Amino acid sequence: MKTLNITFIGGGNMAEAMISGLIASGHQPELICVSDVNPERLDVLQAQYGIQTELDNLRAIQHADTIVLAVKPQQVDEVLHHLMNSVRQGMTLISIAAGVVMARLEAKLSASQVGLVRVMPNTPALVGEGMSVLYSHADDVHKERAAYILASSGKIAWVDEEKHLHAVTAVSGSGPAYFFLLAEVMQAAGEALGLPKELAAQLANQTALGSGKMLVESGREAAALRTQVTSPGGTTQAALDEMYEGGMPSAVRKGVNAASKRSKELSA
Ligand SMILES: NC(=O)c1ccc[n+]([C@@H]2O[C@H](COP(=O)([O-])OP(=O)(O)OC[C@H]3O[C@@H](n4cnc5c(N)ncnc54)[C@H](OP(=O)(O)O)[C@@H]3O)[C@@H](O)[C@H]2O)c1
């Protein structure tokens, strides 16, 4: 995998997260190319990571084994239309565009026998802690390439039915925003109780980080960890009683359902 030639079409936030992960995991920068419509953006990526850059998508894929389509969903059709006669048999095309279904990719590329992989990543990939969920019915060689690239910026998982990507989008794709909202509200509440802004932010943010590590590393379920810090009649119990009373669990459940519904609408 270390000799894979990888081209990113679109050099935005998600592409940068994946490029940074690949380089940190030892992938040679000369084997990575990024193409974008914005020359200033390419200069930044070139200076930061020492990778190849191209303004022209067709030139960018000339030596690629694997293409990562990292443009906005509304730009996908135009980009694929432009690339469709230049992709080669045996290439892997990984799309991270939210809501762009496999049938839409196949409509443009099936004749070229490119291995297609759809991925729903999330923004913690920017700090190497992403959660990417992959879907593909291509040969293993294509799946292995996609797994290699996405695993360099976090954890990966596979779904065997494309429809599950709506729920994935709702839980992990949009999920960072739910945790950011909680941190935001906790910080504001701390400030309202008289703490300086910086301290309130540090308390909320470090608590999020520590709790996240416990969730991932302790091997215990979230409910068990919550019970562990909730002494009957104590301060945590007082807070949780109020949060349940205010409908927090049901609001989160409704939010996740709304995100899944919106994902279905956007991909229709
Ligand atoms: N951010 C997330 O949380 C998240 C999560 C999961 C999936 N995704 C998916 O990841 C994809 C990328 O998201 P992002 O946040 O990285 O977007 P982004 O920052 O807007 O990056 C896309 C880049 O592609 C460039 N571009 C536009 N048209 C192009 C073309 N024809 N050829 C080459 N480059 C072109 C854009 O330039 P201009 O800005 O000048 O148009 C921009 O620099 C999206 O499809 C999104 O659905 C994002």
The ligand as a Tripos MOL2 file, in Angstrom:
@<TRIPOS>MOLECULE
LIG
   48    52     1     0     0
SMALL
NO_CHARGES

@<TRIPOS>ATOM
      1 N1        -16.9940   18.2200    6.5670 N.am      1 LIG1
      2 C1        -17.6430   17.1440    7.0510 C.2       1 LIG1
      3 O1        -18.0190   17.0270    8.2230 O.2       1 LIG1
      4 C2        -17.9030   15.9780    6.1520 C.ar      1 LIG1
      5 C3        -18.2850   14.7690    6.7010 C.ar      1 LIG1
      6 C4        -18.5230   13.7200    5.8480 C.ar      1 LIG1
      7 C5        -18.4040   13.9010    4.4840 C.ar      1 LIG1
      8 N2        -18.0380   15.0990    3.9770 N.ar      1 LIG1
      9 C6        -17.9350   15.2640    2.5300 C.3       1 LIG1
     10 O2        -16.6060   15.5630    2.1790 O.3       1 LIG1
     11 C7        -16.6160   16.3080    0.9620 C.3       1 LIG1
     12 C8        -15.6560   17.4420    1.0920 C.3       1 LIG1
     13 O3        -16.0350   18.2600    2.1810 O.3       1 LIG1
     14 P1        -15.1290   19.4550    2.6670 P.3       1 LIG1
     15 O4        -15.7220   19.9690    3.9250 O.co2     1 LIG1
     16 O5        -13.6970   19.0550    2.6250 O.co2     1 LIG1
     17 O6        -15.4270   20.4890    1.4560 O.3       1 LIG1
     18 P2        -14.6080   21.7570    0.9860 P.3       1 LIG1
     19 O7        -13.7380   22.2400    2.1150 O.co2     1 LIG1
     20 O8        -15.5490   22.6940    0.3140 O.co2     1 LIG1
     21 O9        -13.6100   21.1450   -0.1170 O.3       1 LIG1
     22 C9        -13.9310   20.9300   -1.4530 C.3       1 LIG1
     23 C10       -12.8130   21.5640   -2.3110 C.3       1 LIG1
     24 O10       -12.9870   21.1770   -3.6780 O.3       1 LIG1
     25 C11       -12.7970   22.3330   -4.4760 C.3       1 LIG1
     26 N3        -13.4470   22.1520   -5.7930 N.ar      1 LIG1
     27 C12       -14.6440   22.6310   -6.2040 C.ar      1 LIG1
     28 N4        -14.8850   22.2440   -7.4760 N.ar      1 LIG1
     29 C13       -13.8240   21.5170   -7.8740 C.ar      1 LIG1
     30 C14       -13.4760   20.8640   -9.0780 C.ar      1 LIG1
     31 N5        -14.2950   20.8730  -10.1450 N.pl3     1 LIG1
     32 N6        -12.2950   20.2050   -9.1400 N.ar      1 LIG1
     33 C15       -11.4550   20.1900   -8.0740 C.ar      1 LIG1
     34 N7        -11.7260   20.8060   -6.8960 N.ar      1 LIG1
     35 C16       -12.8940   21.4610   -6.7960 C.ar      1 LIG1
     36 C17       -13.4040   23.4160   -3.6450 C.3       1 LIG1
     37 O11       -13.0240   24.7020   -4.1170 O.3       1 LIG1
     38 P3        -14.1040   25.9150   -3.8810 P.3       1 LIG1
     39 O12       -14.2220   26.0610   -2.4040 O.co2     1 LIG1
     40 O13       -13.4350   27.0640   -4.5540 O.co2     1 LIG1
     41 O14       -15.3990   25.4760   -4.5100 O.co2     1 LIG1
     42 C18       -12.8350   23.0860   -2.2710 C.3       1 LIG1
     43 O15       -11.5170   23.5800   -2.1010 O.3       1 LIG1
     44 C19       -18.0540   16.7690    0.7250 C.3       1 LIG1
     45 O16       -18.6090   16.0720   -0.3700 O.3       1 LIG1
     46 C20       -18.7690   16.4070    2.0060 C.3       1 LIG1
     47 O17       -20.1000   15.9700    1.7460 O.3       1 LIG1
     48 C21       -17.7650   16.1470    4.7720 C.ar      1 LIG1
@<TRIPOS>BOND
     1     1     2 1
     2     2     3 2
     3     2     4 1
     4     4     5 ar
     5     4    48 ar
     6     5     6 ar
     7     6     7 ar
     8     7     8 ar
     9     8     9 1
    10     8    48 ar
    11     9    10 1
    12     9    46 1
    13    10    11 1
    14    11    12 1
    15    11    44 1
    16    12    13 1
    17    13    14 1
    18    14    15 2
    19    14    16 1
    20    14    17 1
    21    17    18 1
    22    18    19 2
    23    18    20 1
    24    18    21 1
    25    21    22 1
    26    22    23 1
    27    23    24 1
    28    23    42 1
    29    24    25 1
    30    25    26 1
    31    25    36 1
    32    26    27 ar
    33    26    35 ar
    34    27    28 ar
    35    28    29 ar
    36    29    30 ar
    37    29    35 ar
    38    30    31 1
    39    30    32 ar
    40    32    33 ar
    41    33    34 ar
    42    34    35 ar
    43    36    37 1
    44    36    42 1
    45    37    38 1
    46    38    39 2
    47    38    40 1
    48    38    41 1
    49    42    43 1
    50    44    45 1
    51    44    46 1
    52    46    47 1
@<TRIPOS>SUBSTRUCTURE
     1 LIG1         1 GROUP 0 **** ****
